[in-house]
Amino acid sequence: MNTHVAPVELGKAYRLINHGPTVLVSASHDGVDDVMAAAWSCGLEAFPAKLTVVLDKSSKTRELLERSGRFVVQVPTVAQAKLTHAVGTRSLRDDPDKLKRCGVEVFRLAGHDTPFVQGCSAWLACRLIPEPHNQETYDLFIGEIVGAWADARVFQNGHWMFENAEPGLRSIHYIAGGHFYVIGEPLIVPTEGQV
């Protein structure tokens, strides 16, 4: 496991995804693990910490999530762009060796049965808040964040610090057809009264 993984206060966990990155969603049930890419995810609430993610009905990850009631949302890095695209375009339903073929390495954290993807910059362990209407009609899932961790090389004191880390640790943002953008430099706008 990455030795740079540090816990994140749950009240600040939403900050791990509110910059709009493409995320990886992992779930497990009855000994089966899966990981998929998702472009539509966002923080929903800080106290208690919650997030939303859109998961297509055809995805095996969604099925595992619905059966187990647990999932992990993680922020992949530039170094994982190929892996992210691969898990977003392949299905475990068609390829039982999907994770191996895509180069996905998972690990487990104490107290969590769900797989965490090695090499990401942030991980949010979630408990599903069942909302059957939203799930069936809009493919929209709500998770209560029950644990959060980030790579201390890029997230410190409740803030992303991409500008101080190696470029391979920056987050990726999916557009379409294998086209991603990489997060750029910060722009700090002083609040009133600051110089």
Backbone hydrogen bonds, N-H to C=O, Kabsch-Sander energy under -0.5 kcal/mol:
donor,donor_aa,acceptor,acceptor_aa,energy
5,V,2,N,-1.2
6,A,150,A,-2.9
8,V,148,A,-2.8
12,K,9,E,-2.1
13,A,10,L,-1.2
15,R,12,K,-1.3
16,L,13,A,-2.0
17,I,14,Y,-1.7
18,N,14,Y,-1.3
20,G,17,I,-1.7
22,T,172,I,-2.9
23,V,38,A,-2.9
24,L,74,Q,-2.8
25,V,36,M,-3.1
26,S,72,V,-2.5
27,A,34,D,-2.0
29,H,32,V,-2.0
32,V,29,H,-1.9
33,D,31,G,-0.5
34,D,27,A,-2.1
36,M,25,V,-2.4
38,A,23,V,-2.8
41,S,39,A,-0.8
42,C,52,T,-2.0
44,L,50,K,-2.7
45,E,50,K,-1.4
47,F,48,P,-0.5
50,K,45,E,-2.5
51,L,143,G,-2.2
52,T,42,C,-2.8
53,V,141,F,-1.9
54,V,40,W,-2.2
55,L,53,V,-0.5
55,L,139,D,-2.5
59,S,56,D,-1.7
63,E,59,S,-1.4
64,L,60,K,-2.4
65,L,61,T,-2.6
66,E,62,R,-2.8
67,R,63,E,-2.0
68,S,64,L,-2.4
69,G,65,L,-3.0
71,F,126,C,-1.9
72,V,26,S,-2.2
73,V,124,L,-2.4
74,Q,24,L,-2.8
74,Q,72,V,-0.5
75,V,122,A,-2.0
78,V,170,R,-1.6
79,A,168,G,-1.9
80,Q,77,T,-1.8
81,A,78,V,-1.9
84,T,80,Q,-3.0
85,H,81,A,-2.5
86,A,82,K,-2.4
87,V,83,L,-2.7
88,G,84,T,-1.2
89,T,85,H,-0.8
89,T,86,A,-0.9
90,R,86,A,-1.2
94,D,91,S,-0.9
95,D,91,S,-1.9
98,K,95,D,-2.1
101,R,97,D,-2.9
102,C,98,K,-2.3
103,G,99,L,-0.5
103,G,100,K,-1.1
104,V,99,L,-2.8
107,F,116,F,-2.4
112,H,109,L,-2.1
116,F,107,F,-2.7
118,Q,105,E,-3.3
118,Q,116,F,-0.5
120,C,117,V,-1.1
121,S,75,V,-3.1
122,A,75,V,-0.7
123,W,149,W,-2.7
124,L,73,V,-2.5
125,A,147,G,-2.6
126,C,71,F,-3.4
127,R,144,E,-2.4
128,L,69,G,-2.7
129,I,142,I,-2.9
135,Q,131,E,-2.5
136,E,132,P,-2.6
137,T,133,H,-2.8
138,Y,134,N,-2.0
139,D,134,N,-0.5
139,D,135,Q,-0.8
140,L,134,N,-1.7
141,F,53,V,-2.8
141,F,139,D,-0.5
142,I,129,I,-0.6
143,G,51,L,-2.6
144,E,127,R,-3.0
145,I,49,A,-2.4
145,I,143,G,-0.6
146,V,125,A,-2.8
146,V,144,E,-0.6
147,G,125,A,-1.2
149,W,123,W,-2.4
150,A,6,A,-2.6
151,D,121,S,-2.7
152,A,4,H,-3.0
152,A,150,A,-0.7
154,V,151,D,-2.3
155,F,151,D,-1.7
156,Q,159,H,-2.5
159,H,156,Q,-1.8
161,M,154,V,-3.6
164,N,161,M,-1.9
165,A,162,F,-1.5
169,L,166,E,-2.2
170,R,167,P,-1.7
172,I,76,P,-0.7
173,H,181,Y,-2.8
175,I,179,H,-3.0
176,A,179,H,-0.9
179,H,176,A,-2.0
180,F,178,G,-0.6
181,Y,173,H,-2.4
183,I,171,S,-2.1
189,V,187,L,-0.6
194,Q,191,T,-2.4
